[in-house]
Amino acid sequence: MSPQPIHKVLCSIDFSEFSPEVLAQAVVLAQKYGAELLVVNVVNEKAYEELERVSGRLAMLDGVAAKAIEAEEEHRAGMMRDLLAGLKKEGEPLAGVEHSSRIAVGLPYERILEVAEEFGADLIVMGARGRTSFSKALRFGSTAEKIFRRATCKVMFVR
């Protein structure tokens, strides 16, 4: 049985200090396999649920949660552009790699899996460490563990 080819790589980043290394590894893999690369970041909608509840009770705050999410998406899109531009400055590592980026909103593990399915990802690359340590996060049901358990494609963790 031969391994399935890798044509599409999805790289999930959280803008933690480990994100540049995770992205660099995904780029190397995309180059090696001649794969298309999609870099995704998810705005966790749970962070805005309380704001949405309060804004529903106070007319003067109507729509403030949606505006906050939109502002966060724009901010993260700028961070994504900067991260990709930083890679280009370090010797053109993105050369020859068809790539795009996307900011999604929702529960991180759900949206990453949905985007991977839509994209037709053969491989998901993500950090083993992000906002919490990997081993600690696994004990508490981290995004990484949920992706690992539910993904229908290969998953690679970078640490």
PyMOL commands that set and color helices and strands:
alter all, ss='L'
color gray80, all
select helices_A, chain A and resi 19-33+45-57+59-61+64-89+108-119+134-139+143-150
alter helices_A, ss='H'
color red, helices_A
select strands_A, chain A and resi 8-12+36-44+99-106+123-127+154-158
alter strands_A, ss='S'
color yellow, strands_A
deselect
rebuild
show_as cartoon
